[in-house]
Every structure is written in structure tokens, then in C-alpha cells.
Amino acid sequence: MDHSQHTPLSSGELTPENLQGATIYGADDAAVGQVSHLHGSGAACQVVVEVGRFLGLASKPVVLGLGQLEFMRDAKGEVHAVTSWTRQQLEDMPEHSD
């Protein structure tokens, strides 16, 4: 997927309502997970990402800082994010528990 034409989200758009369920694309541009929920707000916000299979099947929650993800909208208005992390790197992270 070419993300170069997608519109970055403004800081005011980085809300749980906009980000929850967003697909995360990894270093190889493959879908690596989805945003489960957020902890905190602003620059210190942590994003809980379900990594692995989608729809909660055999997935694992991990935490990334908001700055490790670049959120944007595609031409259809759907929110997604890109990261430099690979699926394997995310799967190797410690499992997050609330």
C-alpha cells in the first residue's frame, strides 16, 4: 500500500474514537496488528496493539508509544498507522496486561 498520498492525522484527531480498531502496517508494509485501546493522552499516550492474527484469535497485546506510530487517513477516510517495527519484533515484545 502506498501511504505517501494519505493524510496524516492532526494531534487533535489522535483520540480513542479515531484510533481504536485502526490497522497497523509494519516495516514490510504488511498488516501486523490493530489498535485495541489507548492509555493516557498527548505525547505520553501508549497504544495497545493486538499483534498476530486478527479478530482476537491467537493475538497478543503489546504496548507502543504514540510516537512509534504514524497515523493517517486513506482516500476512503479510514484511519491506519505505519511503524518501522516488523511483525516478528512486535510478537517478541512482552505481553501487555491492563
N, C-alpha and C positions, 0 to 999 in steps of 0.2 A: 504494500500500500504506500503510495506517495503522500507523505504528510506535509510536503512543502507548500501546498495550497490550502491547508487547513488553518483556521483562525485560532490563535492562542486565546485561552480564557483569561479574562482580566482577574485581578485579585478579588474583586467583588463577586465574581462568579464561582469562586472556589468554595462552594457551600456543600454540605452533605446532600442536599436535594439534587444538585447538579452532578456530583461525583459518584454517588452510590450506584453500583452496577456498571460503571464505565469499564470497558475492556482496556487492558494494559498490553501494549506491544513491546517486545523485548529487543535486544541488540540485533537479532537477525530478522526483525520485523514480523515475527510470528506472535500470535496471541499467547501470552504467558499467564494471564490471570484476569481477575476482575476486582474492582474496589468493593470491599464488603462494607466498611464504615470508616469513620474518622474519629480520632481522639484529639481534642484540643481545637485550636483555631489559629489563624495567622501563620507566620513563618515557622512557628514551633509545632504546627499540626503534624500528626502522624497518620499515615494512611494504612489501614489494614487491607491487605491484598490476599485474596484466595488464589493460591497458586496450584497449578496442576489441572486436573480435569475440571470442567465447568459444571455448573448447577449443583455444586456442593458434593459431588461424588468423588471420593478419594482426593479431595483438595485439602490444602493445609494453609492456615492463615499465617502470614508473616507481616512485619511492620517495616514500612519505608517512610523516610522523611518526605514531606511535601516537595522539597527541593530536588528530590531524586526522580521526580516525575514531571513531565511536561504535558499538561492538559490542554486539549484543543477540541474544536468542533469541526466535523467534516461538512461537506456540501449539503448533506441531509439534515444537519443540525445535531447529529449525535455526538456526544462527548466521549472522548477516549484519551489515552495518555501513552506516551512513549518513554522508555527508560533505556539506559545503557546496560542494565542487568540482563543476563540470559536466564532462560527457564531453569537451567541447572543451578546457577548461582542462587536464584530465589528459593528453589527447593532445598538447597543446602543450608539455608538460614534457619535459626531456631524457630520453632513453632510459637506463635503468639497466643496467649490466652488472656481474656478480659478479666 
